[in-house]
Amino acid sequence: MTKPTHIDQMNGRTRGAFLDDLRPYPEEIQFVLNRMNGMSFWAWSLWRAPEGADLLDSIPFSDEYMQCVGTADACAIGVRYLDPDGTAHQYAVGRPGDQSGEPTEVIYYDDGRHSVTVYPHEVFTADEAAVVFYAYFLTDQVPQPYQLRELDLSWLTAASDEGAD
C-alpha cells in the first residue's frame, strides 16, 4: 500500500482516504465504479488531498474534484475546476460528439429521486468512466480526447440568493 494522496466520497456523505490496500488504484477505481447501482450507491467523487494532509487525522473537502452519478451501466461524469481567482467552473465530461440541441439522455440516481440530462456521448459505463477517473487521479485533469461542456450553475446562485431574503 502506498501513502494515500486522494480522498473519495460515496453518495455525497461517506468520505475517506482512497486506498490501494486491496488492489492497485486503476483496479480499485474500476471496482468501485462497477458497484454503482443507482439506489444504495449512486454517486462517487474523487479529489487530491492537500499536500502534507494527515488523512488519519482529518478528511478535508476540496473545491476541485471529479464525480459521477448513475449506475455501472450508465453514468454521467462531472469535473469541477477553479480559476486562479477562485471562480468555480463545473463541466460535464464526454467523448467528442455533437452538442447541438438539448441533451436527451436522462441518468437517474438516488433511487430515481434525482436525475441529470446529458448528451449521448456523455454517458459512460463504469469501465469507460474508470479510464477517465484514473487519468484524473494521476494528473488532476481530464485526458484527451475527452471534451468538457461547461454547465450553467447560475440557478444555484439565484436559489441561494432567494433564500437570503
HUFEN-V710869 format. One record per backbone hydrogen bond with DSSP energy under -0.5 kcal/mol. CO is the residue of the C=O (numbers start at 0). NH is the residue of the N-H. If there is no record, write none. Layout:
CO,NH
CO,NH
This chain:
4,48
5,17
6,46
7,15
8,44
9,12
9,13
12,14
13,9
15,7
16,18
23,26
23,27
24,28
25,29
26,30
27,31
28,32
29,33
30,34
31,34
32,35
35,71
37,110
37,111
40,36
40,37
41,69
42,10
43,67
44,8
45,65
46,6
49,52
52,54
53,56
53,57
57,59
64,79
65,45
66,77
67,43
68,75
69,37
71,125
73,70
74,123
75,68
76,92
77,66
78,90
79,64
80,88
82,85
86,82
88,80
89,150
90,78
91,148
92,76
93,146
103,105
104,106
104,117
105,107
106,115
108,113
109,112
113,108
115,106
115,117
117,103
117,104
118,121
119,122
120,94
121,76
123,74
124,128
125,129
126,130
127,130
127,131
128,132
129,133
130,134
131,135
132,136
133,137
134,138
135,139
142,145
146,93
147,149
148,91
150,152
152,155
152,156
153,157
154,158
155,159
156,160
157,161
158,162
159,163
160,163
161,164
